[in-house]
Every structure is written in structure tokens, then in C-alpha cells.
Amino acid sequence: MRTSWHRLGFGRQKLMTSAGAQLSRRATLAGSAAAFAAACALTGCAADPSPVMDPVLDLTSAPPQPADTDLGNRIGTGPGLEVAGQTLNTDLLRRFYAHNGFEPVWTSRQTQVDSLLNVVRNAGDQGLDPELFHASALRHRDDLPPIDADLLLSDAFLSYADALARGAVPVERRKNDETLSPGPIDVADVLNDALDNDPAGAIEALAPTTPTYQALLQALQKQQTGATAGDAASASRLRAIEVNLERQRWLPRSLPTERVWVNVADESLIFYRADLPVFSTRVVVGQDATNKQSPEFRAMIEASFFNPPWVVPSDIVKAEIQPLIDHDPDYLTKNDMILLANGDAEQLPGPEAGLGLIMFDMPNRFDVFLHDTPDRDIFNLNNRRISHGCIRVQNPVELASLLLQQSTDTIHQEIAAGGTTRHDLPDPVPVFVVYETAFVDTDGTLQFRPDFYKRDDEIWQLLQKHSQGQGSAAQPV
């Protein structure tokens, strides 16, 4: 009897795509330059431990050196500047004050100060704790030396702009499998450009305008207005809204009009063309265990592989396959597998292979891929969190038809011809793998999903200044 590979708990696999790989005995996957690791019914798909660079702060030029002024000397050249017990962002401050000769900015701009303070005071309307932006300390700014008061105001406004532009929990403060980030923007430039006009409006314009963000803002307002003290259910819904507002801030402000959207929390995939949903399907996602969860990231789908084989790394063969062979000498034959000279194992392509008949090539540092599966019954499960991180697609032929701009009949014919072949997309298509426990569906209805990966609470804690042991409940500034 054939063993269903992706129901086994193997750690990872690799699909060899270079002409010199062992796989080339049967098929050379044209157009691929190197071997890449693993599609994922069996894979570990673990988060890469390497640090993630934040593209928003990775600007082309280093922060300017402060000028020899009282304010410039106060900023200094090192990190760790504190005012009124608040730690300030010296990099942002240097960028901001460099445009102003490292002199105080706000003493002659009281109108702008008042409007910006009002924005900070109402940060809760965006699901953000005003204390993250020095709300209490700003109430006592008149007790500070003028330069310190100016620095505190600037840092509050810049920090709030930064939170709207890329999230209050930027990518460098998140887990390694939460890597979504908007495009680069220098909030110091934004504030400077609007300094003598409407800086408050310029900052608020940095927030997302997606339908989900707008719906969540409305839900937040209703929840804040109608919340009952001590209601646990109400508090839980409020947290979900605030956390998913934050997740929206991690996304590009202008989403590609053609994109594949995988919401892990919803266990679904939607394909958008001309910014409209034209196809949706169920998916299988990573298990609840921390090292088997599907990450949050963006990649580009470059090609589809028809009839993809597996090459399983030698360490997995030794640790997990060899014991099965020892137990059943016919195990390899039953699973259309052979052992290779280097210790790897290869499973031949076919309808019962672990990757199914189609795999979508979307290079990413997690080695997480979209692919088919021979186990069609798993898509009828309510809980489809059973992979090791990769995404199994219920209707991969239909998705391939849209991506390749070919008919499903043509794709079926290509698959039926046998052999492993690579088919480049006419143009690469971005894919977003997100984890949204509150979102707007294709009908415009706000939906909520359980936080089965237990990620929401950690994010919510980082959105609250008091939860970090700094400051207290928000008060008027």
C-alpha cells in the first residue's frame, strides 16, 4: 500500500532544479539556475533566524551629523537620548533637524503644534496608545528647557508618523516569520515638507486606506463607544481590531492590482486581477506548533512546475526515512522512491507524489511554496492547519491557468504528457501570505477568525506603552 507522504512528519525537502542535479536523469527543469529548497507538504519551513532589515529605515544616506548648535549638541552623535524620562529616536531627530539647521522648530509654529498634539491625543482612534508618543510627558513640556521641549514634540510627531507609515511594531521588533513591510518612506521628510502648511494632515495621510483598514476603524469606533467595562468578549474583540489595524500598516500603501492573497488565518487564497477578486479556493496551512506555522511574507510567483518530483535531503533520509525502510523493506518501491548516491532520496513525479501535479515557484527565504496535493479530502476539513508551513492549494490547475494565462485544458494536456517541466509566467505575480484574524471579505463584510497561532496578544502588548512598563494610561496632552 502506498504511504501518503504529506501525512508523515518529515522535516523538509528540496526540489532540485539545476541541470547538474541528480534529478536531471529524468528531467531538466529548463530556465532554473540553481537548486532551491523545499516545497512543503513535508517541509520544516522554519523561520530563517537571520535578522530582517527594515526597508523604511534603510535609507540611502546615513543620518546627518549634528551641527555645532545647542540643539545639535543636545542630540549628540550616539543613541539613547532621553527627555523627561522618554527615550527618543535620535536617527529620526537628526534627519528632521538637519533640514532646519539643527535649531528649534516649534516655538514659532504654535498653530501646527496644537493640531499635531490633537492628532497624538487621538491616536486611540487608530488603535494606538497615545503613551507611545509621550502623551503624559507632553502635558508637562512647559516645565522643560526649551530645547528639550522642542525635541520631545518633534519625537512625538515623528514617532506617530512612523507608526502610521510602517506600524508601531516595525519589522525589526517582530518575530522572524512576520516580515511584511510597506515601501520605504522618510517620515522626517514628510513632516518637514508640510511644516508650514498642514503637518497633521500629512502625517494622518500616511495611514493605510484599504477597505479592511477603513472597516476596522469603523468597528473600532463602535467597539470603543459600546464597550462594557469588564466584558471579556468585548475586550477580546477590541484587541483583535487593534492588532489587525497594525497588520494593515505593515502592508504596501498601494497593493499590486494583480496579486495572490493567502490569508493563513482564514485558510483561503484569493487571486486578484485589476484589483478585483476573480478566483478563490481553500488552502491547507501550517500547523499550530511554533516551528510549523506558515510565516507572513511577500514573494513573486515566477513559474509553475508540472509533475514536480521531490529530492529529500540526506539528513532527513537518515533520521526519518531510513527507519521506515528498516521497518518495511518495500517502503521505497511503494512510494516510487529511490536512494541517490549522495544519500538523498528522490520521489518520482506523478499524481501520488507529495507535491501533487503542480508547484508554484516563488523563491523566498522561508522555502515556503504553493503546491498541489494528492490528498483531496483534506480540503473538506474545518481545521486545515496540517502542513509544515507551506500552502497546499485545493484548485491548483485553475490558479495555474490564471497565472500562466492558459486554458485549463492546455494545462491538463501538459501534465498528461508526463515529465517535469517549468513554465514561466508571462509576468511574475506578487503573492502575499498574511495572517489576518480580522479582515474584509470579498463582499465587503468584516470577518473575524480565531487566533490559532496565538500571535495577536504579543502584538497587542507591543501596542501598549503601559504593558512595556513605561508610562501609564493616556491623558490629554
VEXDREN-2710 file (C-alpha; in Angstrom, 1 decimal):
% VEXDREN-2710
k/r/px/py/pz
1/MET/0.0/0.0/0.0
2/ARG/1.3/3.5/-0.9
3/THR/2.0/5.7/2.1
4/SER/0.6/9.2/1.8
5/TRP/3.8/11.3/2.2
6/HIS/2.5/14.5/3.4
7/ARG/0.7/12.8/6.3
8/LEU/4.1/11.8/7.5
9/GLY/6.0/14.2/9.8
10/PHE/9.2/14.8/7.7
11/GLY/11.1/18.0/8.3
12/ARG/11.8/19.4/4.8
13/GLN/12.6/18.6/1.2
14/LYS/14.2/20.1/-1.8
15/LEU/13.3/20.2/-5.4
16/MET/16.4/20.1/-7.5
17/THR/16.2/22.4/-10.5
18/SER/19.8/22.7/-11.8
19/ALA/20.9/20.9/-14.9
20/GLY/23.6/19.1/-12.9
21/ALA/21.3/17.8/-10.1
22/GLN/20.6/14.1/-9.7
23/LEU/17.1/14.9/-11.0
24/SER/18.4/15.6/-14.4
25/ARG/18.4/11.9/-15.2
26/ARG/14.7/12.2/-15.8
27/ALA/14.0/15.8/-16.4
28/THR/16.0/19.0/-16.7
29/LEU/13.9/21.9/-15.4
30/ALA/14.8/24.5/-18.1
31/GLY/15.4/28.1/-17.1
32/SER/16.2/27.4/-13.4
33/ALA/19.7/28.3/-12.4
34/ALA/20.1/26.7/-9.0
35/ALA/18.7/24.2/-6.6
36/PHE/16.1/25.6/-4.2
37/ALA/14.8/24.0/-1.0
38/ALA/11.5/22.7/-0.5
39/ALA/8.0/22.9/-1.2
40/CYS/6.3/21.9/1.9
41/ALA/3.9/19.2/2.5
42/LEU/6.8/17.6/4.4
43/THR/9.0/20.6/5.0
44/GLY/10.2/22.2/8.1
45/CYS/9.5/25.7/6.6
46/ALA/11.1/27.2/9.7
47/ALA/11.7/30.8/10.0
48/ASP/15.2/32.0/8.9
49/PRO/17.0/33.1/12.1
50/SER/18.9/35.8/10.2
51/PRO/17.8/39.4/11.1
52/VAL/15.4/41.3/8.9
53/MET/16.3/44.7/7.7
54/ASP/13.6/47.3/7.7
55/PRO/13.4/48.9/4.2
56/VAL/11.7/52.0/5.7
57/LEU/14.7/52.9/7.8
58/ASP/17.3/51.5/5.4
59/LEU/17.7/54.9/3.7
60/THR/20.3/55.6/1.1
61/SER/22.2/58.1/3.3
62/ALA/23.2/57.9/7.0
63/PRO/21.7/60.4/9.4
64/PRO/23.5/63.7/9.1
65/GLN/26.0/64.7/11.8
66/PRO/24.5/67.3/14.1
67/ALA/25.7/70.9/13.7
68/ASP/27.5/72.8/16.4
69/THR/24.4/74.3/17.9
70/ASP/22.8/73.9/21.3
71/LEU/20.2/71.6/19.9
72/GLY/22.7/69.8/17.7
73/ASN/24.9/69.2/20.7
74/ARG/22.0/68.0/22.7
75/ILE/21.2/65.4/20.1
76/GLY/24.8/64.3/20.0
77/THR/26.2/61.5/17.9
78/GLY/25.2/58.5/19.9
79/PRO/22.0/56.7/20.7
80/GLY/20.0/56.8/23.9
81/LEU/18.9/60.4/24.2
82/GLU/16.3/60.8/26.9
83/VAL/14.0/63.7/27.7
84/ALA/11.6/63.7/30.7
85/GLY/12.2/60.0/31.1
86/GLN/11.3/59.3/27.5
87/THR/13.7/57.6/25.1
88/LEU/13.9/59.5/21.8
89/ASN/14.7/58.3/18.3
90/THR/17.9/60.2/17.6
91/ASP/18.2/59.0/13.9
92/LEU/14.8/60.4/13.0
93/LEU/15.5/63.6/15.0
94/ARG/18.8/64.2/13.2
95/ARG/17.2/63.7/9.8
96/PHE/14.4/66.1/10.8
97/TYR/16.6/68.9/12.3
98/ALA/19.2/68.7/9.5
99/HIS/16.6/70.4/7.3
100/ASN/16.3/73.2/10.0
101/GLY/19.9/73.9/10.7
102/PHE/19.7/72.0/14.0
103/GLU/17.7/74.8/15.5
104/PRO/14.4/74.6/17.4
105/VAL/11.4/74.3/15.2
106/TRP/8.2/74.7/17.2
107/THR/8.5/77.9/19.1
108/SER/7.2/79.9/16.2
109/ARG/4.6/77.4/15.0
110/GLN/2.0/77.2/17.7
111/THR/-0.8/76.5/15.3
112/GLN/0.9/73.5/13.9
113/VAL/1.8/72.3/17.4
114/ASP/-1.8/72.5/18.5
115/SER/-3.0/70.5/15.5
116/LEU/-0.3/67.9/15.8
117/LEU/-0.9/67.5/19.6
118/ASN/-4.6/66.9/18.8
119/VAL/-3.6/64.1/16.4
120/VAL/-1.4/62.5/19.1
121/ARG/-4.1/62.9/21.6
122/ASN/-6.5/60.9/19.4
123/ALA/-4.0/58.2/18.4
124/GLY/-6.5/55.8/20.1
125/ASP/-8.8/56.3/17.0
126/GLN/-6.1/54.4/15.0
127/GLY/-5.9/51.7/17.6
128/LEU/-2.7/53.1/19.0
129/ASP/-1.8/54.0/22.6
130/PRO/-1.1/57.8/22.9
131/GLU/1.5/57.0/25.5
132/LEU/3.7/55.5/22.8
133/PHE/4.1/59.1/21.6
134/HIS/4.9/60.7/25.0
135/ALA/1.3/61.8/25.8
136/SER/1.7/62.3/29.5
137/ALA/5.2/63.8/29.2
138/LEU/3.9/66.3/26.7
139/ARG/1.4/67.6/29.3
140/HIS/4.4/69.0/31.3
141/ARG/6.5/70.2/28.3
142/ASP/6.4/73.8/29.6
143/ASP/8.4/72.7/32.6
144/LEU/11.2/71.5/30.4
145/PRO/14.1/73.6/29.0
146/PRO/13.0/75.0/25.6
147/ILE/15.4/72.7/23.6
148/ASP/14.2/69.6/25.4
149/ALA/10.5/70.6/24.9
150/ASP/11.2/71.1/21.1
151/LEU/12.9/67.7/20.9
152/LEU/10.0/66.0/22.8
153/LEU/7.5/67.5/20.5
154/SER/9.4/66.5/17.4
155/ASP/9.9/63.0/18.6
156/ALA/6.2/62.6/19.4
157/PHE/5.2/63.7/15.9
158/LEU/7.8/61.7/14.1
159/SER/7.1/58.6/16.1
160/TYR/3.4/58.9/15.4
161/ALA/4.1/59.4/11.7
162/ASP/6.4/56.4/11.7
163/ALA/3.7/54.2/13.4
164/LEU/1.2/55.1/10.8
165/ALA/3.7/54.7/7.9
166/ARG/5.1/51.3/8.8
167/GLY/3.5/50.2/12.0
168/ALA/4.0/50.8/15.7
169/VAL/5.7/47.4/15.8
170/PRO/8.2/47.8/13.0
171/VAL/9.7/44.7/11.3
172/GLU/12.9/44.8/13.5
173/ARG/10.7/44.3/16.6
174/ARG/8.7/41.4/15.3
175/LYS/9.3/37.7/15.1
176/ASN/11.4/36.5/12.1
177/ASP/8.3/35.0/10.5
178/GLU/6.5/38.3/10.4
179/THR/8.3/40.1/7.6
180/LEU/5.7/42.1/5.8
181/SER/6.6/45.8/5.4
182/PRO/5.5/48.8/3.4
183/GLY/7.7/50.6/0.9
184/PRO/10.4/53.0/2.1
185/ILE/9.4/56.4/3.3
186/ASP/11.3/59.0/5.3
187/VAL/8.8/60.4/7.8
188/ALA/11.3/63.2/8.7
189/ASP/11.0/64.4/5.1
190/VAL/7.2/64.2/5.2
191/LEU/7.0/66.3/8.3
192/ASN/9.5/68.8/7.0
193/ASP/7.7/69.2/3.7
194/ALA/4.4/70.0/5.4
195/LEU/5.9/72.0/8.3
196/ASP/4.4/75.4/7.4
197/ASN/1.1/74.0/5.9
198/ASP/-0.8/71.1/7.4
199/PRO/1.7/68.7/9.1
200/ALA/-1.1/66.9/11.0
201/GLY/-2.9/66.1/7.7
202/ALA/0.3/65.0/6.1
203/ILE/1.0/62.6/9.0
204/GLU/-2.5/61.2/9.0
205/ALA/-2.3/60.6/5.2
206/LEU/0.4/58.0/5.9
207/ALA/-2.1/55.5/7.3
208/PRO/-3.5/52.8/5.0
209/THR/-6.7/53.4/3.0
210/THR/-7.5/49.8/2.3
211/PRO/-11.2/48.6/2.7
212/THR/-10.1/46.5/5.6
213/TYR/-8.4/49.3/7.4
214/GLN/-11.4/51.6/6.9
215/ALA/-13.8/48.9/8.1
216/LEU/-11.6/48.2/11.1
217/LEU/-11.5/51.9/12.0
218/GLN/-15.3/52.0/11.9
219/ALA/-15.5/48.8/14.0
220/LEU/-13.0/50.2/16.5
221/GLN/-15.2/53.4/16.9
222/LYS/-18.3/51.3/17.5
223/GLN/-16.5/49.0/19.9
224/GLN/-15.0/51.9/21.9
225/THR/-18.4/53.5/22.1
226/GLY/-20.4/50.5/23.0
227/ALA/-17.8/48.5/25.1
228/THR/-19.0/47.4/28.5
229/ALA/-16.4/47.6/31.3
230/GLY/-15.5/44.1/32.5
231/ASP/-16.9/42.4/29.4
232/ALA/-14.2/39.9/28.4
233/ALA/-15.8/39.2/25.0
234/SER/-15.8/43.0/24.2
235/ALA/-12.2/43.4/25.3
236/SER/-11.2/40.4/23.1
237/ARG/-12.9/41.9/20.0
238/LEU/-11.3/45.3/20.7
239/ARG/-7.9/43.8/20.8
240/ALA/-8.4/41.9/17.6
241/ILE/-9.4/45.1/15.8
242/GLU/-6.4/47.0/17.1
243/VAL/-4.0/44.2/16.2
244/ASN/-5.3/43.9/12.7
245/LEU/-5.2/47.6/12.2
246/GLU/-1.5/47.3/13.0
247/ARG/-1.1/44.4/10.5
248/GLN/-2.7/46.6/7.8
249/ARG/0.0/49.2/8.5
250/TRP/2.6/46.5/7.6
251/LEU/1.4/46.3/4.0
252/PRO/2.3/48.4/1.0
253/ARG/0.1/51.5/0.7
254/SER/-0.7/50.7/-2.9
255/LEU/-1.2/47.0/-3.3
256/PRO/-0.5/45.4/-6.7
257/THR/-3.7/45.2/-8.7
258/GLU/-2.8/41.7/-9.8
259/ARG/-1.9/39.5/-6.8
260/VAL/-2.3/36.3/-5.0
261/TRP/-3.6/36.8/-1.4
262/VAL/-3.3/33.9/1.1
263/ASN/-4.8/34.6/4.5
264/VAL/-3.5/31.9/6.7
265/ALA/-6.0/32.7/9.5
266/ASP/-8.8/32.2/7.0
267/GLU/-7.2/29.2/5.3
268/SER/-8.1/30.7/2.0
269/LEU/-6.5/32.0/-1.2
270/ILE/-7.8/34.8/-3.4
271/PHE/-6.5/35.8/-6.8
272/TYR/-7.0/39.5/-7.7
273/ARG/-6.9/40.9/-11.3
274/ALA/-7.4/44.6/-11.9
275/ASP/-7.8/44.8/-8.1
276/LEU/-10.9/42.6/-8.3
277/PRO/-11.3/39.1/-6.8
278/VAL/-11.7/36.7/-9.7
279/PHE/-10.8/33.3/-8.1
280/SER/-10.8/31.9/-4.6
281/THR/-10.0/28.5/-3.1
282/ARG/-9.4/26.7/0.1
283/VAL/-5.8/26.1/1.2
284/VAL/-4.0/24.0/3.8
285/VAL/-1.6/25.9/6.0
286/GLY/1.0/25.2/8.7
287/GLN/0.2/23.5/12.0
288/ASP/-0.2/25.4/15.3
289/ALA/3.2/24.3/16.6
290/THR/5.6/27.2/16.6
291/ASN/8.1/25.6/14.2
292/LYS/5.4/24.5/11.7
293/GLN/3.4/27.7/11.3
294/SER/3.1/29.5/8.0
295/PRO/5.1/32.7/8.0
296/GLU/3.9/36.2/6.9
297/PHE/5.8/37.4/3.9
298/ARG/5.7/38.7/0.3
299/ALA/7.3/36.9/-2.7
300/MET/6.9/36.8/-6.5
301/ILE/5.5/33.7/-8.3
302/GLU/7.8/33.3/-11.3
303/ALA/6.8/29.9/-12.7
304/SER/4.8/26.8/-12.4
305/PHE/6.3/23.3/-12.3
306/PHE/4.2/20.5/-13.8
307/ASN/4.8/17.0/-12.4
308/PRO/7.4/18.1/-9.8
309/PRO/9.5/15.4/-8.1
310/TRP/11.0/15.6/-4.6
311/VAL/14.6/15.3/-3.6
312/VAL/14.7/14.7/0.1
313/PRO/17.9/15.8/1.9
314/SER/20.2/13.1/3.2
315/ASP/19.8/14.2/6.9
316/ILE/16.1/13.7/6.6
317/VAL/16.6/10.4/4.9
318/LYS/18.8/9.2/7.7
319/ALA/16.7/10.5/10.5
320/GLU/13.2/9.8/9.3
321/ILE/13.1/7.7/6.1
322/GLN/15.7/5.1/6.9
323/PRO/13.7/3.9/10.0
324/LEU/10.7/3.3/7.8
325/ILE/12.8/1.4/5.3
326/ASP/14.2/-0.7/8.1
327/HIS/10.6/-1.5/9.2
328/ASP/9.4/-2.2/5.7
329/PRO/12.0/-3.2/3.0
330/ASP/9.5/-2.3/0.3
331/TYR/8.9/1.2/1.5
332/LEU/10.8/2.9/-1.3
333/THR/9.1/0.9/-4.0
334/LYS/5.7/1.5/-2.6
335/ASN/6.4/5.3/-2.6
336/ASP/8.1/5.5/-6.0
337/MET/11.4/6.5/-4.4
338/ILE/15.0/5.7/-4.9
339/LEU/18.1/6.4/-2.8
340/LEU/20.7/8.6/-4.5
341/ALA/24.5/8.2/-4.3
342/ASN/24.9/11.2/-2.1
343/GLY/22.4/10.0/0.5
344/ASP/19.4/12.0/-0.7
345/ALA/16.2/10.3/-1.7
346/GLU/14.1/11.1/-4.7
347/GLN/10.4/10.5/-5.1
348/LEU/9.4/10.3/-8.8
349/PRO/6.8/12.7/-10.1
350/GLY/3.3/11.6/-10.6
351/PRO/-0.3/12.0/-9.3
352/GLU/0.6/10.4/-6.0
353/ALA/3.8/12.4/-5.3
354/GLY/3.8/14.6/-2.3
355/LEU/3.8/17.9/-4.3
356/GLY/0.9/16.6/-6.5
357/LEU/0.9/17.7/-10.1
358/ILE/1.7/21.4/-9.8
359/MET/4.1/23.5/-7.7
360/PHE/4.4/27.3/-7.9
361/ASP/7.9/28.7/-7.9
362/MET/8.0/31.7/-5.5
363/PRO/11.6/32.0/-4.1
364/ASN/11.7/33.2/-0.6
365/ARG/13.9/32.8/2.5
366/PHE/11.4/30.6/4.3
367/ASP/11.3/28.0/1.4
368/VAL/7.5/28.1/1.6
369/PHE/5.6/27.4/-1.6
370/LEU/2.2/26.9/-3.0
371/HIS/1.5/23.4/-4.4
372/ASP/-0.9/20.7/-5.2
373/THR/-1.5/17.6/-3.1
374/PRO/-2.9/14.1/-3.9
375/ASP/-4.9/14.1/-0.7
376/ARG/-8.0/15.9/-1.9
377/ASP/-10.1/15.0/1.1
378/ILE/-8.1/17.3/3.4
379/PHE/-9.8/20.4/1.9
380/ASN/-13.1/19.3/3.4
381/LEU/-11.7/19.6/6.9
382/ASN/-12.7/22.6/9.1
383/ASN/-9.2/22.6/10.5
384/ARG/-6.8/22.7/7.6
385/ARG/-3.7/23.5/9.6
386/ILE/-1.8/20.3/8.9
387/SER/1.2/21.2/6.8
388/HIS/4.7/22.1/8.0
389/GLY/4.3/25.7/6.8
390/CYS/3.7/25.5/3.0
391/ILE/0.4/26.2/1.3
392/ARG/-1.5/23.4/-0.4
393/VAL/-4.0/24.7/-2.9
394/GLN/-7.3/23.0/-3.5
395/ASN/-7.7/24.1/-7.1
396/PRO/-4.1/24.5/-8.4
397/VAL/-4.9/24.0/-12.1
398/GLU/-7.4/26.9/-12.1
399/LEU/-4.8/29.0/-10.3
400/ALA/-2.1/28.0/-12.8
401/SER/-4.5/28.9/-15.7
402/LEU/-4.9/32.4/-14.3
403/LEU/-1.2/32.9/-13.6
404/LEU/0.0/31.4/-16.9
405/GLN/-2.9/32.9/-18.9
406/GLN/-3.5/29.5/-20.5
407/SER/-6.7/27.4/-20.6
408/THR/-7.1/24.6/-18.1
409/ASP/-7.3/22.1/-21.0
410/THR/-3.9/23.2/-22.1
411/ILE/-2.5/22.7/-18.6
412/HIS/-4.1/19.3/-18.2
413/GLN/-2.6/18.2/-21.6
414/GLU/0.9/19.4/-20.5
415/ILE/0.6/17.5/-17.3
416/ALA/-0.7/14.4/-19.0
417/ALA/2.3/14.5/-21.4
418/GLY/4.5/13.5/-18.4
419/GLY/7.9/14.7/-17.4
420/THR/8.8/17.6/-15.2
421/THR/8.5/20.9/-17.0
422/ARG/8.9/24.5/-15.9
423/HIS/6.5/27.1/-17.3
424/ASP/7.5/30.8/-16.7
425/LEU/4.7/33.2/-16.1
426/PRO/4.2/36.0/-18.7
427/ASP/5.0/38.4/-15.9
428/PRO/5.8/37.5/-12.2
429/VAL/2.9/37.9/-9.9
430/PRO/3.2/39.0/-6.3
431/VAL/1.9/36.7/-3.6
432/PHE/1.2/37.9/-0.1
433/VAL/1.0/35.4/2.7
434/VAL/-0.8/37.2/5.6
435/TYR/-2.2/36.3/9.0
436/GLU/-5.3/38.5/9.4
437/THR/-7.7/37.5/12.2
438/ALA/-10.0/40.4/11.3
439/PHE/-10.4/41.4/7.6
440/VAL/-13.0/42.4/5.0
441/ASP/-14.1/39.6/2.7
442/THR/-14.8/39.9/-1.0
443/ASP/-18.4/41.0/-0.2
444/GLY/-17.2/43.9/2.0
445/THR/-18.2/42.2/5.2
446/LEU/-15.9/42.4/8.3
447/GLN/-14.9/38.9/9.3
448/PHE/-13.2/37.6/12.4
449/ARG/-11.2/34.4/12.7
450/PRO/-9.7/32.6/15.8
451/ASP/-6.0/33.4/16.6
452/PHE/-4.9/29.8/16.4
453/TYR/-1.2/30.8/16.1
454/LYS/-1.5/32.9/19.3
455/ARG/0.1/35.9/17.6
456/ASP/-2.4/38.6/18.4
457/ASP/-1.7/39.1/22.1
458/GLU/2.0/39.5/21.6
459/ILE/1.4/42.3/19.0
460/TRP/-1.2/43.9/21.2
461/GLN/1.2/44.1/24.2
462/LEU/3.7/45.9/22.0
463/LEU/1.0/48.4/21.0
464/GLN/0.5/49.4/24.7
465/LYS/3.1/51.6/26.4
466/HIS/2.0/50.6/29.9
467/SER/2.3/46.9/29.1
468/GLN/6.0/47.6/28.4
469/GLY/6.5/49.0/31.9
470/GLN/6.8/52.6/30.5
471/GLY/4.2/55.2/31.3
472/SER/0.6/55.0/32.3
473/ALA/-2.8/55.3/30.9
474/ALA/-3.3/58.0/28.3
475/GLN/-4.3/61.5/29.4
476/PRO/-4.9/64.7/27.4
477/VAL/-1.7/66.3/26.1
END
